[in-house]
Amino acid sequence: MKINILTEEVIGKISAGEVVERPASVVKELIENSIDAGADSIDIAVEGAGTKLIRVADNGTGMSTDDAKLSCLRHTTSKISSAEDIYRINTLGFRGEALASIAAVSKMEITTFDGEDKSGTCMYVESGEILRIRPAGRPRGTTIEVENLFYNVPARRKFLRKESSELTEIVSVVGRFIVSNPDIEISLTQEGRRLFHSNRGESGIERVAAVLGDDVAGSMMEIDSGEEKYRVKGFISSPSSTRKDRRAQMFFLNGRYVKSRMISETIQYAYRGMLERGRYPAAVLFITVSPEDVDVNVHPSKLMVKFSDEKALKEVLQRTVYGRFKEEKKKDISAFREKEDGRTGPEEFLLREEDKDIQTEFAYKENLSGPAGKRSFCSEGLPFGEIQDTERPFQVGGCYIVQVNDEDVLITDQHAAHERVLYEVFSKAKESGPPEMQDLLFPIRMDLSAEEALIMNKMIEDFKTIGFLLEAFGDNSFIVRAVPAIIKDRDVKTVVADVLADMSAVNLSRVELVDELVKIAACRGAIKAGDRLGEDEMLSVLSQLSRCDLPFTCPHGRPTSFRITIDEMEKRFRRK
């Protein structure tokens, strides 16, 4: 096979693929340039979730005409001038590839003024080639418009996700800059609709609230490791306020957003013994370290970094996070000792009563009739075989409902069983109308992140279909007015928040989204492993499960119950 020398056009498109993966990548690179230019006001506008237009305007230093011409060439930058500079980088950008990569796969217009020339400069670039330059009036700063992203790379455009998904990524990117730059005013609009607007001088926690929502921010504690080789500052959530995923975790290294599994796992370890399985804390951390002790030149996206002393950073993270919990525990112990009534166990010191995320009440407490001492496994005929004259049900491990008689043992997973019950109730509601709803005596306000609000606005009618009545209440706030009666005693706020967290992680068609909503709502609304149930509550679960169309498994395919016969027991003990 003959070796070919690639043209500059092909090289540019290949290089662009490393830097510009999607519209959010363009937004990220342009905002970084604005920050490096000293801007304290940045306006971002997008159309078509960034595929039609991305406009970023700032009041930074701007560029001269000569610099504007150079800015779109590969490997041209004002950030570094020698190889040694790579190891002491204090700016967000430094590769000299961003504008060149963006220009290679779009139609781009740059309008800039440095305050020194007689007028500003407007330059039009298409497929990496400068087509025209003209004088232009503009205050000091730069405006960059990127149109028709990937118009000349159809394969790349084909693999972009739906507009809603791409917009969600842009919202996430802008949100990170808002959190990490409290001295910069940043706004984001999508086709004229304002999604974000931050003001200069807001406190760190106010910025966190603007991005992650008041509910998350309200549960957070401030941390500061003090002056060390690795200084860690920021906010972490209390162990009682956790999430289904890690989307509420943000890590910034010297002002740069980074992804680090090591940092996330280290934080998780600091919460050891305090979190439910599959739950993650919210965390917004700012790590400061000498530029010489970290390598940000690992990947063109600059999201991955390497630390010269990873062990030292882990120690600081664990000590700082866990130390904060000990401080809170001491405060709670002091407050407890001042009380004159009652005592409680040591685990109570850490969590306030209103913060506890453990629900022990099941919605339906049916008073099923039957002899006081013995009952059948299922009066409705649960299709595992009819077993009569059982002893009272009891719970094992806070998770399993057990019934026994002289011949058999029936073991039911309380969460899987209730999840199946809710799934069928919600599924039938799609055809027959919403299930019975329970109006809340005190409607619940939910303050969501901008990302979650986008999902809620899209799915609010679908929530109503399965019995959740919600109303918009401001930009990113909603009011929960009614819930399905079958889960009325659950922690409604947690259920809805968990459903939104799961919905944000899927990329499905409209029909698939509704089906996924039903599954997730059933899972999040069901009683949990660890919930203590009374006898009537256990019998209620079994009774409702027996009336299901498909009682054998939960919606995810796990079995709800299984039976152990006396014959199987005798074989296990080698009596047969």
ChimeraX attribute file (.defattr): number of C-alpha atoms within 10 A of each C-alpha:
attribute: neighborCount
match mode: 1-to-1
recipient: residues
	/A:1	3
	/A:2	4
	/A:3	5
	/A:4	6
	/A:5	7
	/A:6	9
	/A:7	8
	/A:8	10
	/A:9	14
	/A:10	11
	/A:11	13
	/A:12	22
	/A:13	22
	/A:14	14
	/A:15	19
	/A:16	21
	/A:17	16
	/A:18	14
	/A:19	21
	/A:20	26
	/A:21	15
	/A:22	21
	/A:23	25
	/A:24	23
	/A:25	17
	/A:26	24
	/A:27	24
	/A:28	18
	/A:29	19
	/A:30	26
	/A:31	24
	/A:32	17
	/A:33	21
	/A:34	25
	/A:35	21
	/A:36	18
	/A:37	19
	/A:38	15
	/A:39	21
	/A:40	18
	/A:41	20
	/A:42	23
	/A:43	18
	/A:44	23
	/A:45	22
	/A:46	25
	/A:47	17
	/A:48	16
	/A:49	23
	/A:50	25
	/A:51	23
	/A:52	16
	/A:53	21
	/A:54	25
	/A:55	23
	/A:56	23
	/A:57	22
	/A:58	28
	/A:59	22
	/A:60	24
	/A:61	18
	/A:62	26
	/A:63	24
	/A:64	18
	/A:65	22
	/A:66	9
	/A:67	13
	/A:68	20
	/A:69	16
	/A:70	15
	/A:71	20
	/A:72	25
	/A:73	21
	/A:74	17
	/A:75	14
	/A:76	19
	/A:77	19
	/A:78	13
	/A:79	17
	/A:80	18
	/A:81	11
	/A:82	7
	/A:83	8
	/A:84	9
	/A:85	14
	/A:86	18
	/A:87	15
	/A:88	16
	/A:89	20
	/A:90	17
	/A:91	16
	/A:92	20
	/A:93	23
	/A:94	22
	/A:95	17
	/A:96	18
	/A:97	25
	/A:98	32
	/A:99	26
	/A:100	25
	/A:101	26
	/A:102	31
	/A:103	28
	/A:104	31
	/A:105	28
	/A:106	24
	/A:107	22
	/A:108	27
	/A:109	21
	/A:110	23
	/A:111	25
	/A:112	31
	/A:113	28
	/A:114	21
	/A:115	16
	/A:116	11
	/A:117	11
	/A:118	11
	/A:119	19
	/A:120	24
	/A:121	25
	/A:122	22
	/A:123	20
	/A:124	18
	/A:125	22
	/A:126	19
	/A:127	22
	/A:128	24
	/A:129	16
	/A:130	16
	/A:131	10
	/A:132	11
	/A:133	17
	/A:134	12
	/A:135	15
	/A:136	15
	/A:137	13
	/A:138	17
	/A:139	16
	/A:140	18
	/A:141	24
	/A:142	28
	/A:143	23
	/A:144	20
	/A:145	20
	/A:146	26
	/A:147	22
	/A:148	17
	/A:149	26
	/A:150	26
	/A:151	16
	/A:152	16
	/A:153	14
	/A:154	11
	/A:155	10
	/A:156	15
	/A:157	16
	/A:158	9
	/A:159	9
	/A:160	15
	/A:161	13
	/A:162	13
	/A:163	14
	/A:164	16
	/A:165	20
	/A:166	19
	/A:167	23
	/A:168	19
	/A:169	19
	/A:170	23
	/A:171	24
	/A:172	19
	/A:173	17
	/A:174	21
	/A:175	25
	/A:176	21
	/A:177	22
	/A:178	25
	/A:179	26
	/A:180	23
	/A:181	19
	/A:182	20
	/A:183	16
	/A:184	21
	/A:185	19
	/A:186	23
	/A:187	20
	/A:188	23
	/A:189	17
	/A:190	19
	/A:191	13
	/A:192	10
	/A:193	10
	/A:194	13
	/A:195	18
	/A:196	20
	/A:197	15
	/A:198	22
	/A:199	16
	/A:200	14
	/A:201	13
	/A:202	15
	/A:203	13
	/A:204	18
	/A:205	20
	/A:206	18
	/A:207	23
	/A:208	26
	/A:209	19
	/A:210	22
	/A:211	27
	/A:212	25
	/A:213	23
	/A:214	19
	/A:215	17
	/A:216	24
	/A:217	23
	/A:218	15
	/A:219	17
	/A:220	21
	/A:221	17
	/A:222	16
	/A:223	18
	/A:224	17
	/A:225	18
	/A:226	12
	/A:227	9
	/A:228	12
	/A:229	14
	/A:230	22
	/A:231	19
	/A:232	24
	/A:233	20
	/A:234	21
	/A:235	24
	/A:236	24
	/A:237	21
	/A:238	24
	/A:239	24
	/A:240	20
	/A:241	22
	/A:242	22
	/A:243	20
	/A:244	17
	/A:245	16
	/A:246	15
	/A:247	16
	/A:248	22
	/A:249	17
	/A:250	21
	/A:251	21
	/A:252	23
	/A:253	22
	/A:254	19
	/A:255	17
	/A:256	21
	/A:257	21
	/A:258	17
	/A:259	17
	/A:260	16
	/A:261	10
	/A:262	12
	/A:263	17
	/A:264	17
	/A:265	13
	/A:266	19
	/A:267	23
	/A:268	18
	/A:269	16
	/A:270	18
	/A:271	18
	/A:272	12
	/A:273	10
	/A:274	14
	/A:275	17
	/A:276	13
	/A:277	8
	/A:278	9
	/A:279	16
	/A:280	24
	/A:281	25
	/A:282	26
	/A:283	25
	/A:284	25
	/A:285	24
	/A:286	20
	/A:287	20
	/A:288	17
	/A:289	16
	/A:290	13
	/A:291	17
	/A:292	13
	/A:293	16
	/A:294	19
	/A:295	18
	/A:296	23
	/A:297	17
	/A:298	11
	/A:299	12
	/A:300	17
	/A:301	17
	/A:302	19
	/A:303	16
	/A:304	16
	/A:305	15
	/A:306	13
	/A:307	15
	/A:308	11
	/A:309	12
	/A:310	14
	/A:311	10
	/A:312	13
	/A:313	22
	/A:314	18
	/A:315	12
	/A:316	19
	/A:317	25
	/A:318	18
	/A:319	14
	/A:320	20
	/A:321	25
	/A:322	16
	/A:323	15
	/A:324	18
	/A:325	18
	/A:326	12
	/A:327	12
	/A:328	16
	/A:329	18
	/A:330	13
	/A:331	13
	/A:332	17
	/A:333	15
	/A:334	12
	/A:335	11
	/A:336	16
	/A:337	10
	/A:338	9
	/A:339	9
	/A:340	7
	/A:341	7
	/A:342	6
	/A:343	10
	/A:344	8
	/A:345	6
	/A:346	9
	/A:347	9
	/A:348	15
	/A:349	18
	/A:350	22
	/A:351	17
	/A:352	10
	/A:353	9
	/A:354	7
	/A:355	13
	/A:356	13
	/A:357	15
	/A:358	15
	/A:359	14
	/A:360	15
	/A:361	18
	/A:362	24
	/A:363	17
	/A:364	16
	/A:365	16
	/A:366	13
	/A:367	11
	/A:368	14
	/A:369	9
	/A:370	10
	/A:371	11
	/A:372	8
	/A:373	9
	/A:374	16
	/A:375	22
	/A:376	21
	/A:377	29
	/A:378	22
	/A:379	17
	/A:380	14
	/A:381	16
	/A:382	20
	/A:383	13
	/A:384	15
	/A:385	10
	/A:386	12
	/A:387	21
	/A:388	17
	/A:389	16
	/A:390	20
	/A:391	18
	/A:392	20
	/A:393	20
	/A:394	17
	/A:395	20
	/A:396	12
	/A:397	10
	/A:398	15
	/A:399	19
	/A:400	21
	/A:401	22
	/A:402	21
	/A:403	24
	/A:404	24
	/A:405	19
	/A:406	12
	/A:407	14
	/A:408	19
	/A:409	19
	/A:410	20
	/A:411	20
	/A:412	23
	/A:413	24
	/A:414	26
	/A:415	24
	/A:416	29
	/A:417	28
	/A:418	25
	/A:419	28
	/A:420	29
	/A:421	27
	/A:422	28
	/A:423	25
	/A:424	19
	/A:425	21
	/A:426	25
	/A:427	21
	/A:428	14
	/A:429	18
	/A:430	17
	/A:431	9
	/A:432	10
	/A:433	14
	/A:434	20
	/A:435	21
	/A:436	15
	/A:437	19
	/A:438	17
	/A:439	16
	/A:440	14
	/A:441	8
	/A:442	9
	/A:443	12
	/A:444	15
	/A:445	17
	/A:446	21
	/A:447	24
	/A:448	24
	/A:449	24
	/A:450	22
	/A:451	25
	/A:452	21
	/A:453	22
	/A:454	20
	/A:455	17
	/A:456	24
	/A:457	14
	/A:458	13
	/A:459	18
	/A:460	17
	/A:461	15
	/A:462	19
	/A:463	20
	/A:464	20
	/A:465	21
	/A:466	28
	/A:467	24
	/A:468	25
	/A:469	21
	/A:470	22
	/A:471	16
	/A:472	16
	/A:473	13
	/A:474	9
	/A:475	15
	/A:476	22
	/A:477	19
	/A:478	20
	/A:479	16
	/A:480	21
	/A:481	18
	/A:482	22
	/A:483	25
	/A:484	24
	/A:485	16
	/A:486	20
	/A:487	23
	/A:488	19
	/A:489	17
	/A:490	20
	/A:491	15
	/A:492	20
	/A:493	13
	/A:494	16
	/A:495	19
	/A:496	20
	/A:497	19
	/A:498	21
	/A:499	21
	/A:500	22
	/A:501	21
	/A:502	17
	/A:503	21
	/A:504	17
	/A:505	11
	/A:506	12
	/A:507	13
	/A:508	15
	/A:509	10
	/A:510	11
	/A:511	9
	/A:512	12
	/A:513	16
	/A:514	20
	/A:515	17
	/A:516	17
	/A:517	22
	/A:518	25
	/A:519	23
	/A:520	23
	/A:521	24
	/A:522	29
	/A:523	24
	/A:524	23
	/A:525	27
	/A:526	25
	/A:527	28
	/A:528	21
	/A:529	15
	/A:530	17
	/A:531	18
	/A:532	20
	/A:533	21
	/A:534	16
	/A:535	16
	/A:536	18
	/A:537	19
	/A:538	23
	/A:539	26
	/A:540	21
	/A:541	24
	/A:542	25
	/A:543	20
	/A:544	19
	/A:545	29
	/A:546	22
	/A:547	15
	/A:548	17
	/A:549	10
	/A:550	14
	/A:551	24
	/A:552	21
	/A:553	15
	/A:554	24
	/A:555	23
	/A:556	11
	/A:557	10
	/A:558	12
	/A:559	16
	/A:560	22
	/A:561	23
	/A:562	13
	/A:563	16
	/A:564	13
	/A:565	15
	/A:566	14
	/A:567	12
	/A:568	14
	/A:569	15
	/A:570	11
	/A:571	10
	/A:572	10
	/A:573	8
	/A:574	8
	/A:575	9
	/A:576	9
